[in-house]
Amino acid sequence: MAIDFVRAVASSFVISKVVVTYTEDSRFTVTSDSTYAQPFMDKSETHTTMDAHWASTCAFGMSPDDMIGSTGLQARYFPKSARAPAQS
């Protein structure tokens, strides 16, 4: 799946291409290449790669869209208000 978008960031515009590649039922890679019209935080281009996988069921207090980084920091990828309603 590929997503192209343009958005305003501070006093600049960013043009990004994001590619999500699913390699297995529980593993995926996200790559993002961005170019800034005016340098943003001293950068005119950025490249990001994220490799992710689902390791097991959610631990207590976590949701399926939470992430645990390489330093052990837990982050909520989508705020609760942006999540799809639970299926019944």
N, CA, C and O of each residue as an XYZ file, in Angstrom:
352
protein
N       0.851     -1.152      0.000
C       0.000      0.000      0.000
C       0.906      1.226      0.000
O       1.853      1.294      0.783
N       0.625      2.193     -0.868
C       1.406      3.430     -0.935
C       0.487      4.624     -0.729
O      -0.643      4.652     -1.217
N       0.996      5.607      0.003
C       0.228      6.821      0.289
C       1.114      8.018     -0.030
O       2.236      8.110      0.468
N       0.625      8.925     -0.847
C       1.322     10.172     -1.150
C       0.502     11.306     -0.563
O      -0.722     11.323     -0.695
N       1.172     12.261      0.090
C       0.420     13.392      0.627
C       1.300     14.621      0.763
O       2.526     14.535      0.820
N       0.630     15.775      0.814
C       1.266     17.070      1.043
C       0.565     17.685      2.237
O      -0.664     17.663      2.317
N       1.341     18.237      3.172
C       0.720     18.870      4.341
C       1.582     20.027      4.817
O       2.783     20.077      4.551
N       0.953     20.953      5.522
C       1.662     22.092      6.098
C       2.271     21.670      7.428
O       1.617     21.021      8.244
N       3.527     22.045      7.637
C       4.229     21.790      8.896
C       4.941     23.073      9.270
O       5.873     23.497      8.586
N       4.501     23.696     10.363
C       5.067     24.976     10.818
C       5.037     25.959      9.650
O       3.963     26.233      9.115
N       6.177     26.493      9.246
C       6.217     27.475      8.162
C       6.615     26.837      6.842
O       7.057     27.543      5.935
N       6.475     25.539      6.706
C       6.896     24.820      5.513
C       5.793     23.882      5.044
O       4.769     23.729      5.710
N       6.009     23.265      3.908
C       5.160     22.200      3.404
C       6.014     20.964      3.240
O       7.184     21.047      2.868
N       5.420     19.814      3.520
C       6.143     18.565      3.370
C       5.400     17.700      2.351
O       4.174     17.589      2.372
N       6.179     17.099      1.467
C       5.657     16.158      0.481
C       6.212     14.796      0.873
O       7.425     14.600      0.939
N       5.306     13.859      1.131
C       5.738     12.551      1.640
C       5.183     11.415      0.816
O       4.098     11.509      0.242
N       5.947     10.340      0.766
C       5.495      9.081      0.181
C       5.717      8.028      1.253
O       6.837      7.834      1.724
N       4.648      7.355      1.632
C       4.703      6.312      2.653
C       4.319      4.994      1.995
O       3.309      4.904      1.297
N       5.135      3.976      2.227
C       4.856      2.648      1.677
C       4.785      1.660      2.830
O       5.702      1.576      3.647
N       3.687      0.912      2.890
C       3.509     -0.127      3.900
C       3.578     -1.462      3.181
O       2.824     -1.710      2.240
N       4.491     -2.325      3.632
C       4.675     -3.640      3.019
C       4.390     -4.708      4.059
O       5.063     -4.781      5.088
N       3.396     -5.530      3.789
C       3.073     -6.638      4.680
C       3.846     -7.863      4.217
O       3.740     -8.269      3.060
N       4.632     -8.457      5.131
C       5.449     -9.605      4.750
C       4.909    -10.921      5.299
O       5.235    -11.985      4.774
N       4.108    -10.866      6.320
C       3.454    -12.030      6.903
C       2.158    -11.548      7.539
O       1.853    -10.356      7.510
N       1.400    -12.469      8.110
C       0.166    -12.065      8.776
C       0.420    -11.113      9.933
O      -0.440    -10.298     10.267
N       1.597    -11.210     10.550
C       1.835    -10.416     11.756
C       3.058     -9.504     11.660
O       3.540     -9.026     12.687
N       3.564     -9.254     10.471
C       4.773     -8.456     10.314
C       4.593     -7.470      9.151
O       4.012     -7.806      8.119
N       5.107     -6.241      9.344
C       5.046     -5.264      8.259
C       6.185     -4.265      8.389
O       6.784     -4.119      9.455
N       6.477     -3.579      7.287
C       7.497     -2.539      7.236
C       6.861     -1.274      6.676
O       6.116     -1.326      5.698
N       7.158     -0.140      7.300
C       6.678      1.161      6.823
C       7.903      1.997      6.483
O       8.782      2.179      7.326
N       7.972      2.508      5.254
C       9.040      3.426      4.876
C       8.401      4.755      4.485
O       7.347      4.788      3.850
N       9.049      5.840      4.871
C       8.544      7.171      4.584
C       9.691      8.043      4.088
O      10.723      8.166      4.747
N       9.497      8.642      2.924
C      10.453      9.608      2.374
C       9.740     10.945      2.271
O       8.681     11.041      1.651
N      10.317     11.981      2.879
C       9.686     13.297      2.898
C      10.665     14.362      2.420
O      11.863     14.292      2.691
N      10.135     15.344      1.707
C      10.905     16.493      1.247
C      10.177     17.744      1.723
O       8.963     17.864      1.556
N      10.922     18.677      2.316
C      10.345     19.905      2.854
C      10.613     21.060      1.909
O      11.736     21.223      1.432
N       9.567     21.888      1.622
C       9.723     23.047      0.743
C      10.701     24.050      1.341
O      11.543     24.598      0.630
N      10.595     24.290      2.633
C      11.545     25.103      3.397
C      12.121     24.179      4.463
O      11.371     23.413      5.067
N      13.418     24.224      4.712
C      13.967     23.322      5.737
C      13.180     23.404      7.043
O      12.811     24.487      7.498
N      12.935     22.250      7.625
C      12.212     22.141      8.884
C      13.126     21.444      9.876
O      13.571     20.321      9.637
N      13.405     22.111     10.993
C      14.342     21.609     11.992
C      15.693     21.256     11.334
O      16.288     20.211     11.598
N      16.140     22.173     10.472
C      17.420     22.077      9.769
C      17.507     20.914      8.789
O      18.611     20.511      8.422
N      16.376     20.363      8.353
C      16.395     19.263      7.388
C      15.504     19.599      6.207
O      14.427     20.172      6.369
N      15.964     19.235      5.017
C      15.137     19.420      3.837
C      14.592     18.086      3.334
O      13.683     18.060      2.505
N      15.148     16.969      3.836
C      14.674     15.641      3.477
C      14.799     14.722      4.687
O      15.705     14.880      5.505
N      13.890     13.767      4.792
C      13.996     12.744      5.830
C      13.617     11.389      5.249
O      12.846     11.303      4.294
N      14.162     10.348      5.830
C      13.815      8.973      5.471
C      13.628      8.204      6.776
O      14.484      8.252      7.660
N      12.514      7.500      6.891
C      12.224      6.729      8.088
C      11.812      5.320      7.684
O      11.041      5.134      6.744
N      12.331      4.336      8.401
C      11.910      2.947      8.208
C      11.492      2.390      9.556
O      12.205      2.541     10.549
N      10.324      1.739      9.589
C       9.847      1.106     10.807
C       9.500     -0.340     10.483
O       8.661     -0.608      9.624
N      10.150     -1.269     11.176
C       9.810     -2.683     11.070
C       8.987     -3.030     12.296
O       9.370     -2.703     13.419
N       7.867     -3.687     12.089
C       6.982     -3.998     13.209
C       6.428     -5.405     13.081
O       6.314     -5.968     11.992
N       6.088     -5.947     14.242
C       5.418     -7.242     14.262
C       4.590     -7.359     15.535
O       4.860     -6.708     16.544
N       3.598     -8.192     15.453
C       2.775     -8.471     16.614
C       3.402     -9.659     17.316
O       3.530    -10.736     16.733
N       3.796     -9.467     18.573
C       4.509    -10.509     19.302
C       3.566    -11.461     20.024
O       3.833    -12.661     20.090
N       2.482    -10.949     20.558
C       1.539    -11.779     21.301
C       0.300    -10.957     21.606
O       0.117     -9.873     21.051
N      -0.540    -11.459     22.472
C      -1.717    -10.692     22.864
C      -1.274     -9.453     23.644
O      -0.146     -9.390     24.132
N      -2.151     -8.489     23.755
C      -1.818     -7.241     24.430
C      -1.604     -7.449     25.929
O      -2.362     -8.162     26.587
N      -0.575     -6.823     26.445
C      -0.330     -6.827     27.888
C      -1.375     -5.938     28.560
O      -2.014     -5.121     27.898
N      -1.549     -6.093     29.869
C      -2.515     -5.287     30.609
C      -2.248     -3.800     30.379
O      -1.113     -3.338     30.494
N      -3.298     -3.064     30.057
C      -3.181     -1.621     29.859
C      -2.767     -1.217     28.459
O      -2.648     -0.024     28.182
N      -2.542     -2.175     27.561
C      -2.140     -1.855     26.193
C      -3.281     -2.155     25.230
O      -4.171     -2.955     25.519
N      -3.229     -1.484     24.065
C      -4.198     -1.697     22.996
C      -3.456     -2.170     21.761
O      -2.239     -2.009     21.679
N      -4.169     -2.759     20.782
C      -3.489     -3.263     19.581
C      -2.707     -2.203     18.807
O      -1.797     -2.553     18.056
N      -3.032     -0.924     18.966
C      -2.319      0.123     18.228
C      -1.218      0.782     19.057
O      -0.675      1.806     18.644
N      -0.877      0.218     20.214
C       0.229      0.734     21.021
C       1.548      0.185     20.500
O       1.593     -0.883     19.888
N       2.609      0.918     20.746
C       3.945      0.488     20.332
C       4.864      0.483     21.544
O       4.687      1.274     22.470
N       5.834     -0.402     21.532
C       6.912     -0.386     22.512
C       8.195     -0.240     21.710
O       8.537     -1.117     20.917
N       8.911      0.869     21.914
C      10.124      1.155     21.165
C      11.315      0.353     21.668
O      11.216     -0.379     22.653
N      12.433      0.500     20.985
C      13.646     -0.249     21.338
C      14.166      0.115     22.727
O      14.925     -0.651     23.319
N      13.767      1.278     23.254
C      14.185      1.680     24.598
C      13.198      1.206     25.663
O      13.424      1.419     26.855
N      12.094      0.560     25.238
C      11.084      0.103     26.174
C       9.969      1.107     26.406
O       9.030      0.817     27.148
N      10.046      2.284     25.791
C       9.029      3.314     25.950
C       7.744      2.887     25.243
O       7.771      2.502     24.074
N       6.626      2.956     25.951
C       5.327      2.598     25.384
C       4.664      3.855     24.838
O       4.642      4.886     25.510
N       4.127      3.777     23.629
C       3.468      4.929     23.010
C       2.162      4.485     22.371
O       2.081      3.396     21.803
N       1.156      5.316     22.465
C      -0.137      5.042     21.828
C      -0.100      5.674     20.449
O       0.023      6.892     20.324
N      -0.206      4.847     19.406
C      -0.099      5.325     18.030
C      -1.294      6.183     17.645
O      -1.129      7.217     16.998
N      -2.490      5.770     18.031
C      -3.686      6.553     17.760
C      -4.354      6.885     19.088
O      -4.521      5.998     19.924
N      -4.740      8.138     19.301
C      -5.461      8.451     20.538
C      -6.789      7.703     20.564
O      -7.333      7.345     19.519
N      -7.295      7.474     21.757
C      -8.535      6.699     21.910
C      -9.663      7.266     21.073
O     -10.476      6.505     20.547
N      -9.736      8.589     20.935
C     -10.828      9.219     20.180
C     -10.755      8.920     18.686
O     -11.754      9.059     17.981
N      -9.577      8.507     18.191
C      -9.425      8.238     16.749
C      -9.619      6.763     16.415
O      -9.616      6.397     15.240
N      -9.786      5.924     17.407
C      -9.941      4.493     17.168
C     -11.325      4.169     16.632
O     -12.306      4.862     16.905
N     -11.369      3.099     15.865
C     -12.657      2.600     15.373
C     -13.454      2.052     16.551
O     -12.867      1.552     17.511
N     -14.768      2.138     16.494
C     -15.575      1.585     17.583
C     -15.368      0.071     17.701
O     -15.125     -0.607     16.702
N     -15.465     -0.443     18.904
C     -15.288     -1.875     19.130
C     -16.369     -2.657     18.410
O     -17.520     -2.228     18.325
N     -15.979     -3.808     17.897
C     -16.929     -4.701     17.213
C     -17.672     -5.520     18.251
O     -17.072     -5.976     19.224
N     -18.959     -5.712     18.062
C     -19.717     -6.531     19.017
C     -20.111     -7.856     18.417
O     -20.754     -8.668     19.082
